[in-house]
Amino acid sequence: MASGGKKVTVRVKPQRWYLGGFAGCMAVCFTHPLDLVKVHLQTQQKVQKGMVGMFGHVLKTHGVRGLYNGLTASWTRQLTYTTTRVGVYEFAKNKILKDTGGQLPPFYLKVTLSALGGTVRYMCVV
């Protein structure tokens, strides 16, 4: 129930769980160069360059495409991890919505569903 004693009902929409994976892939397109440079910094034998210097080094030696080395692995990770996690959450949430006649589940149940999605995603990888 919402504040004021009103019942809130929700219409169950078609599942679009796959959009979570695509959103993750789009996010990776922006964060991958930062992760790549971070790994280069972490694997230096001697600290010679900082973040900006390492960006310049990668650009100089490999070009702009060098910042995206390994991008397909990041996409694969997002398409499997994120899609599984979001898919399990959405499936379970819609099942609860159907069982309760469209009433929104309480916050603690949403947190539990999120944990379930993360757990299932983890078990699929291990």
Order of alpha helices (4+ residues) and beta strands (2+ residues): alpha-alpha-alpha-alpha-alpha
